[in-house]
Amino acid sequence: MHSARAHMSRPSETHQLVIREPRPSDGAHMWTVAKDGGELDLNSSYAYLMMTRDFSTTCRVALSDNEIVGYVLGYRPPERPTHLFVWQVAVRDDQRGRGVAAHMLEHLIATSDVDALEATVEETNGASRALFASIARKHRAELTWSEGIPAEHFPDGHAGEPMLQIQPLR
Ligand SMILES: CC(C)(COP(=O)(O)OP(=O)(O)OC[C@H]1O[C@@H](n2cnc3c(N)ncnc32)[C@H](O)[C@@H]1OP(=O)(O)O)[C@@H](O)C(=O)NCCC(=O)NCCS
C-alpha cells in the first residue's frame, strides 16, 4: 500500500558507497556484519534472509568496493504504517565514522513514504544515540523517548531498550 515510492527507490552512490535495497543473496552478508561486529543481538541467519525477501523496501545495504559493509533492518509497524521502525542498523568496524549509517537512513527516509522514525536503543549505546540525534537535527524534527521494552520483559538479563521517535520527517 505504501510501496509505490519505495518501488521507485534507486541506489544512491556517494564517495564510492552504494546504498540500495537488499536482495535475498545479501542476507548472509548482513548476518556476517552483525556477527563480526559483536555488539548487536545476532538474529538467526534465517531472519536476515526473510527480511531481504519480504521487507526489502524498508531495509538497506551499503556496499563499498562491492562488499556489504552495513545494513539497516526496518519495517512499518502495521498499526503505524507511516512510521519506519529501525530494528537494527550496523556498520562494519573499519567503515564506521564515514557517514555510512546516516546515508542508509537518509536513503530510506528519502525513498519511503514515512513521516516518523522509531527505534529502541540501550542507554549505553552512545554511537547509536548520536546517530539518531544527528538524523533528528538534520530534519529539524523532535526526538522523544518512551519506555520501549523494559528489562523485565526480556527473559535473559537483556538491558531495557528505551524507544525513541523522530518526527515529523521532511
Ligand atoms: C551505530 C553505528 C551503526 C553508527 O554507524 P556509523 O556509520 O559509524 O555512523 P555515521 O558515521 O553515519 O555517524 C552518524 C552520526 O553519529 C555520530 N557517531 C557515530 N558513531 C559515534 C560514536 N561512536 N561516538 C559519538 N558519535 C558517533 C557521528 O559523529 C555522526 O554525527 P554528526 O552527523 O553529528 O557528525 C555503528 O557504530 C555500529 O554499527 N555500531 C554497532 C551496532 C549498533 O550498536 N547498532 C545500533 C543499535 S541497532
The ligand as an ORCA input file, in Angstrom:
! r2SCAN-3c Opt
* xyz 0 1
  C      25.847      2.898     15.465
  C      26.574      2.694     14.129
  C      25.602      1.993     13.180
  C      26.969      4.072     13.551
  O      27.471      3.868     12.240
  P      28.461      4.918     11.502
  O      28.389      4.626     10.054
  O      29.796      4.910     12.136
  O      27.739      6.309     11.832
  P      27.884      7.659     10.952
  O      29.298      7.791     10.512
  O      26.829      7.665      9.898
  O      27.584      8.783     12.024
  C      26.310      9.401     12.155
  C      26.369     10.398     13.315
  O      26.603      9.707     14.558
  C      27.809     10.157     15.170
  N      28.516      8.984     15.719
  C      28.694      7.780     15.117
  N      29.419      6.969     15.904
  C      29.696      7.688     17.031
  C      30.415      7.396     18.219
  N      30.998      6.196     18.413
  N      30.506      8.361     19.173
  C      29.913      9.573     19.008
  N      29.212      9.909     17.877
  C      29.108      8.971     16.909
  C      28.601     10.801     14.056
  O      29.505     11.773     14.551
  C      27.501     11.405     13.195
  O      27.019     12.592     13.800
  P      27.098     14.024     13.018
  O      26.196     13.869     11.820
  O      26.586     14.972     14.040
  O      28.514     14.205     12.634
  C      27.867      1.852     14.310
  O      28.649      2.410     15.351
  C      27.600      0.375     14.633
  O      27.449     -0.452     13.737
  N      27.558      0.020     15.937
  C      27.325     -1.364     16.357
  C      25.897     -1.801     16.109
  C      24.903     -0.951     16.890
  O      25.089     -0.684     18.066
  N      23.806     -0.541     16.205
  C      22.771      0.300     16.784
  C      21.738     -0.427     17.546
  S      20.567     -1.273     16.494
*
